[in-house]
Amino acid sequence: MMKIVLIGGTGHVGTYMVPMLAAAGHDITVVSRQERKPYSDHAAWKGVRQLSIDRAEADRKKNFGKQILKLSPDVVIDMICFTPESARMLAESLSGEIAHFLLCGTIWVHGYSEQVPTTENQPRKPFGDYGIKKAAIEEWLLGYSRKTGFPATILHPGHIVGKGWIPLNPAGNFNPEVYRTIAAGRELVLPNLGMETVHHVHAEDVAQSFIKAINNRSTSTGESFHVVSPGALTLRGYAEAMYDWFGKKPKVKFLAWEKWKTTVTAKDADATWDHIAHSPNCSIEKARRLIDYEPRYTSLQAVQESVKYLFDNKLI
């Protein structure tokens, strides 16, 4: 048994990770602002210690790391670190005091890919505030690990999917009307030729990647790993598969980007552009080899489970 502190444990991934950690017999403390409950209820949460800390405020006071250290953890899992300075303050506070530190990154650290499937060691060309900051966090944290022996591991999820929230859709945004259009067998218009890619991952598979990294600390320390489904989807392939799943004949039309973006809201256009500009397609071979990561869900299985839940519960 280990004492594990999970920072940001009531979100998508924590909903699955906490029961897994509890089943393994670990002592768990979840640190969050306690502004929301886990996405699904589970008996394991009754045995979990929950602590309310506003990380942004604690970082301003430069005492977040000290508050985590007071919990005497063996392992710290950080799901909500978004700036290099926040990562540095926490890691330096914990250095020499814990057995393992795991951080949730993103496949956005790559920016666009030159060769696919993208491996972890390809040159990074991040763009956008989120990807740039996450890439800077990884660069600093793994450099700190190499210099000091700080036991850091970074897991990079793709587009996280699970029951209770809307998955990234075949148009590359989060508008639920896209699924309604497909379910009704109506025509769906996609940007360009629909050959850009998206790479989903079920929240349960992200959770298991953290467990596998903890269980394989000797090979995960000092490393970063992609944690996505076994294969990315093209927008066109994704759309046609969803028509088939709903029992409808695919009706997909294409428009050049400049025309397509005028057919949707600015919010949806921005989301689509962010996703097709990245067009992630990541390899999981390193995670398979070093931490025994093996996703249970394909991209389509993960999406379809989530969409079925949304329709069954009249959330779409």
C-alpha positions in Angstrom: 0.0 0.0 0.0 1.2 3.5 -0.8 -0.1 6.9 0.2 -1.2 8.6 -3.1 -2.2 12.2 -3.5 -4.3 12.8 -6.6 -4.4 16.5 -7.6 -7.6 17.2 -9.6 -9.1 13.8 -9.0 -12.8 14.6 -9.5 -12.5 15.1 -13.3 -12.9 12.7 -16.2 -9.9 10.6 -15.6 -10.0 10.7 -11.8 -13.6 9.3 -11.9 -12.0 6.0 -13.2 -8.6 6.3 -11.5 -9.8 6.5 -7.9 -11.6 3.2 -7.9 -8.6 1.5 -9.6 -6.3 2.9 -6.9 -8.7 1.9 -4.2 -9.0 -1.7 -5.6 -5.2 -1.9 -5.4 -5.3 -1.1 -1.7 -3.7 2.3 -1.8 -4.4 5.1 0.7 -5.9 8.0 -1.4 -6.2 11.7 -0.9 -7.9 13.7 -3.6 -7.1 17.4 -3.7 -9.5 19.7 -5.7 -11.5 22.8 -5.3 -14.5 20.4 -4.7 -16.6 22.4 -7.2 -18.0 19.2 -8.9 -18.6 15.6 -8.1 -17.1 12.6 -10.0 -18.9 11.8 -13.2 -20.0 8.4 -11.8 -20.7 7.3 -8.3 -18.6 4.5 -6.9 -18.4 2.9 -3.5 -14.6 3.5 -3.5 -15.1 7.2 -3.0 -16.4 6.6 0.5 -12.9 5.6 1.6 -11.2 8.5 -0.1 -9.9 11.5 1.9 -10.9 14.7 0.1 -9.2 18.0 0.6 -10.2 21.4 -0.8 -7.3 23.6 -2.0 -7.5 26.4 -4.5 -4.4 25.7 -6.5 -4.3 29.0 -8.3 -4.5 30.9 -5.0 -1.9 28.6 -3.4 0.5 29.1 -6.3 0.2 32.8 -5.9 1.2 32.4 -2.3 3.9 29.9 -3.4 2.8 27.3 -0.8 0.9 24.7 -2.8 3.9 22.3 -2.8 4.2 22.7 0.9 0.6 21.8 1.4 0.9 18.7 -0.7 4.1 17.7 1.2 2.3 17.9 4.5 0.1 15.0 3.4 3.3 12.8 3.4 2.6 11.1 0.1 4.6 8.3 -1.5 3.2 9.2 -4.9 1.7 12.4 -6.3 -0.4 12.5 -9.4 -1.0 15.9 -10.9 -3.9 16.2 -13.4 -4.2 20.0 -13.4 -0.8 21.6 -14.0 -0.9 24.2 -16.8 2.1 26.4 -16.4 5.9 25.7 -16.1 6.1 27.8 -13.0 3.4 25.8 -11.2 5.2 22.6 -12.1 8.5 23.9 -10.9 7.2 25.0 -7.5 5.5 21.7 -6.9 8.4 19.5 -8.1 11.0 21.5 -6.1 8.9 21.2 -3.0 8.6 17.4 -3.4 12.1 16.7 -4.5 13.8 14.1 -2.3 10.5 13.4 -0.4 8.4 11.2 -2.7 8.9 7.9 -4.6 7.1 8.9 -7.8 5.5 12.0 -9.4 3.2 11.7 -12.4 1.9 14.5 -14.5 -0.9 14.7 -17.1 0.3 16.3 -20.3 -1.3 16.3 -23.7 -0.6 15.2 -27.3 -0.8 18.9 -28.1 2.9 19.2 -27.1 3.8 18.1 -30.6 2.0 20.8 -32.6 1.8 19.5 -36.1 3.5 16.2 -37.1 6.0 15.6 -39.8 5.7 11.8 -39.7 2.9 9.7 -38.4 2.2 7.9 -36.2 4.0 10.5 -34.1 6.5 9.1 -31.6 7.4 10.8 -28.3 11.0 11.6 -29.5 10.0 13.6 -32.6 11.0 17.3 -32.7 8.4 19.4 -31.0 6.7 22.3 -32.8 3.9 23.3 -30.4 1.5 26.1 -31.2 -1.3 27.7 -29.2 -1.0 28.7 -25.6 -2.1 25.3 -24.1 0.3 23.2 -26.2 3.2 25.6 -25.8 2.9 25.7 -22.0 2.4 21.9 -21.7 5.5 21.4 -23.9 7.5 23.8 -21.7 6.3 21.9 -18.6 7.6 18.6 -20.0 10.9 20.0 -21.1 11.6 21.5 -17.7 10.3 18.6 -15.7 12.2 15.8 -17.6 15.3 18.0 -17.6 14.9 18.4 -13.8 14.5 14.6 -13.5 17.7 14.0 -15.4 19.7 16.5 -13.4 18.4 15.7 -9.9 16.9 12.2 -10.1 13.4 13.6 -9.4 11.1 10.6 -10.2 8.9 12.2 -12.8 6.7 10.6 -15.4 4.4 12.4 -17.9 1.4 10.8 -19.6 0.0 12.5 -22.7 -3.7 11.8 -23.4 -5.5 12.5 -26.7 -9.1 13.7 -26.9 -10.6 12.2 -23.7 -13.9 10.5 -24.0 -16.3 8.9 -21.4 -19.8 8.7 -20.2 -21.3 12.1 -19.2 -19.7 14.5 -21.6 -19.8 15.2 -25.4 -16.9 13.7 -27.4 -15.0 15.6 -30.0 -17.2 15.1 -33.1 -16.5 14.3 -36.7 -16.4 18.0 -37.6 -13.6 18.5 -35.1 -15.6 20.4 -32.5 -18.0 19.7 -29.6 -21.4 20.8 -31.0 -23.8 17.9 -30.2 -25.9 18.9 -33.2 -23.4 17.0 -35.3 -24.5 13.7 -33.7 -28.1 14.6 -34.1 -27.6 15.3 -37.8 -25.9 11.9 -38.3 -28.6 10.1 -36.2 -31.3 11.6 -38.4 -29.5 10.6 -41.6 -29.2 14.2 -42.7 -26.3 15.6 -44.7 -23.1 16.5 -42.7 -20.7 19.1 -44.2 -17.0 18.6 -43.3 -14.1 21.0 -43.9 -11.7 20.3 -46.8 -11.7 16.7 -47.8 -12.3 15.3 -44.3 -8.8 13.7 -44.2 -7.5 15.5 -41.1 -7.2 13.3 -38.1 -8.4 13.2 -34.5 -7.1 10.8 -31.8 -9.5 9.9 -29.0 -8.9 7.9 -25.8 -11.3 6.6 -23.2 -10.9 8.1 -19.7 -10.6 4.6 -18.3 -7.6 4.0 -20.5 -6.0 7.2 -19.4 -6.6 6.1 -15.8 -5.0 2.7 -16.4 -2.0 4.3 -18.0 -1.2 6.1 -14.7 -1.7 2.9 -12.8 0.6 1.0 -15.2 3.2 3.8 -14.9 3.1 3.5 -11.1 3.4 -0.3 -11.3 6.4 0.0 -13.7 8.2 2.9 -12.0 11.7 1.6 -12.9 10.9 2.0 -16.7 8.5 5.0 -16.5 10.6 7.4 -14.4 12.1 10.1 -16.5 9.9 9.3 -19.5 6.9 10.6 -21.3 4.2 8.5 -23.0 1.3 8.9 -25.4 -1.9 7.4 -24.0 -4.4 7.3 -26.8 -6.5 4.7 -28.6 -4.7 2.2 -30.9 -5.5 4.3 -34.0 -6.5 7.9 -35.0 -9.6 8.6 -37.1 -9.9 10.8 -40.2 -12.9 13.1 -40.0 -14.5 11.5 -43.0 -13.9 7.9 -41.7 -15.2 8.9 -38.3 -18.4 10.5 -39.8 -19.2 7.5 -42.0 -18.6 5.1 -39.2 -21.1 7.0 -37.0 -23.7 7.0 -39.8 -23.3 3.2 -40.0 -23.6 2.9 -36.2 -26.9 4.8 -36.3 -28.1 2.6 -39.2 -28.1 5.4 -41.7 -26.6 5.8 -45.1 -23.6 8.2 -45.0 -24.3 11.6 -46.4 -21.1 13.6 -46.3 -20.3 16.7 -48.2 -17.1 18.8 -48.3 -16.3 22.5 -48.4 -13.0 24.3 -48.6 -12.1 25.7 -45.2 -12.8 29.4 -45.9 -16.3 28.5 -47.0 -16.9 25.8 -44.4 -16.1 28.1 -41.4 -18.9 30.5 -42.5 -21.4 27.7 -42.1 -20.8 27.3 -38.3 -20.5 29.5 -35.3 -17.1 31.2 -34.6 -16.8 29.0 -31.5 -17.2 25.8 -33.5 -14.9 27.1 -36.3 -12.1 27.9 -33.8 -12.4 24.5 -32.2 -12.4 22.8 -35.5 -9.4 24.7 -36.7 -7.4 23.9 -33.6 -8.1 20.2 -34.0 -7.5 19.9 -37.8 -4.4 22.1 -37.6 -2.9 19.6 -35.1 -4.4 16.5 -36.8 -2.9 14.2 -34.1 -2.0 10.6 -34.9 0.2 9.3 -32.1 2.0 6.0 -31.5 1.5 4.0 -28.3 4.3 1.6 -28.9 6.6 3.1 -26.3 3.9 2.9 -23.6 3.1 -0.7 -24.6 6.8 -1.6 -24.4 7.8 0.2 -21.2 4.6 0.3 -19.0 2.5 -2.4 -20.5 -0.2 0.0 -21.6 -2.9 -1.6 -23.6 -6.1 0.4 -24.3 -9.4 -1.4 -23.9 -11.2 0.9 -26.3 -10.7 1.9 -29.9 -11.5 5.5 -30.8 -14.9 4.5 -32.2 -15.8 2.3 -29.2 -15.0 5.1 -26.8 -17.0 7.6 -28.8 -20.0 5.3 -29.3 -20.2 4.4 -25.6 -20.3 8.1 -24.8 -22.8 9.1 -27.5 -25.1 6.2 -26.5 -25.1 7.5 -23.0 -25.9 11.0 -24.1 -28.9 9.8 -26.2 -30.1 7.3 -23.7 -30.2 10.0 -21.0 -31.7 12.6 -23.3 -28.6 14.9 -23.0 -28.6 15.2 -26.8 
